[in-house]
Amino acid sequence: MIGPGTGVRVYLACGVTDMRKGIAGLAALAQDVLRQKPASGAVFAFRGRRGDRIKLLFWDGQGLCLYYKVLERGRFAWPSTQDGALRLTSAQLAMLWEGIDWRRPDWGSPPARVG
């Protein structure tokens, strides 16, 4: 994904978002509901009712960018809370974008020591 990179603040909008909203509507939600400035450089994540669609809103320094992804199978992992926001790390955002459950990643076994 071309986008914010590591170390960025990520706010996940809990609950359901109307996925018909575009940049202006999502920016208004970021400001009014999440209480954050849309042009702050943070990433704002929104999920639709069916759970297979996600939109990310991000200010890149010149304007707002809107990333949109629809999963062919499965649903994006999302908290059960109906309102408010949740902070994620950039690593959790990467897992979310790939459809991985960022709440319980399967890290597997640690690398074997050589020598």
C-alpha positions in Angstrom: 0.0 0.0 0.0 1.3 3.4 -0.9 0.7 5.5 2.2 1.7 6.8 5.6 4.5 4.4 6.5 5.6 3.4 10.0 5.2 5.4 13.2 2.0 7.1 12.1 -0.9 7.5 14.5 -3.9 5.4 13.6 -7.4 5.9 14.8 -10.0 3.2 14.2 -13.6 4.4 14.2 -15.5 1.8 16.3 -18.9 0.8 15.1 -20.3 1.0 11.6 -19.8 3.7 9.1 -21.9 4.5 6.1 -19.5 3.5 3.3 -21.2 5.9 0.8 -19.3 8.7 2.6 -16.5 10.2 0.7 -13.5 12.3 1.7 -15.6 15.2 3.1 -18.0 13.0 5.0 -15.2 10.9 6.6 -13.2 14.0 7.4 -16.2 15.3 9.2 -16.5 12.1 11.2 -12.8 12.2 12.1 -13.3 15.7 13.5 -16.7 15.5 15.1 -16.8 11.9 16.3 -13.2 11.0 16.8 -12.2 14.5 17.9 -9.1 14.6 15.7 -8.0 17.0 13.0 -8.3 15.2 9.6 -5.2 17.1 8.4 -3.0 16.0 11.4 -1.2 13.3 9.5 -3.0 10.5 11.3 -4.7 7.6 9.5 -8.5 7.2 10.2 -10.0 3.7 9.5 -13.7 3.2 8.9 -15.6 -0.1 8.3 -19.0 -0.8 6.7 -21.9 -2.8 8.1 -21.1 -6.0 6.3 -17.5 -6.0 7.5 -15.9 -6.7 4.1 -15.2 -3.0 3.3 -12.7 -0.6 4.8 -11.8 3.0 4.1 -8.7 4.7 5.3 -8.4 8.5 5.3 -4.9 10.1 5.4 -3.5 13.5 5.0 -0.3 13.3 2.9 0.8 16.9 3.4 -0.9 18.1 0.2 -4.4 16.8 0.5 -6.6 14.0 1.9 -6.1 10.5 0.4 -8.8 7.9 0.5 -7.9 4.2 0.4 -10.7 1.7 -0.1 -10.5 -2.1 0.1 -13.2 -4.8 -0.4 -12.4 -8.3 0.7 -13.5 -11.1 -1.6 -13.7 -13.5 1.4 -13.9 -12.8 5.1 -14.4 -9.7 7.2 -12.1 -7.1 8.6 -11.4 -7.6 12.4 -13.2 -4.8 14.3 -13.9 -4.1 17.9 -17.5 -4.8 19.2 -17.8 -1.3 20.7 -20.5 0.8 19.0 -18.9 4.2 19.2 -15.6 5.9 20.0 -12.2 5.4 18.7 -9.3 3.0 19.2 -5.6 3.7 18.7 -3.7 1.2 16.6 0.0 0.9 15.8 1.2 1.1 12.2 1.9 -2.6 12.4 -1.6 -3.3 13.4 -2.9 -1.1 10.6 -0.8 -3.2 8.1 -2.3 -6.4 9.5 -5.8 -4.9 9.3 -5.3 -3.8 5.7 -4.2 -7.3 4.7 -7.3 -8.9 6.4 -5.3 -10.3 9.3 -6.9 -10.2 12.8 -4.7 -7.6 14.3 -6.1 -8.3 17.8 -4.7 -11.9 17.9 -2.0 -12.3 15.3 -0.5 -15.8 14.9 3.2 -15.0 15.2 4.3 -18.6 14.9 7.5 -19.9 16.4 10.5 -17.6 17.0 13.4 -17.9 14.5 15.9 -20.6 15.2 19.3 -19.7 16.5 22.2 -20.5 14.3 25.6 -21.3 15.8 
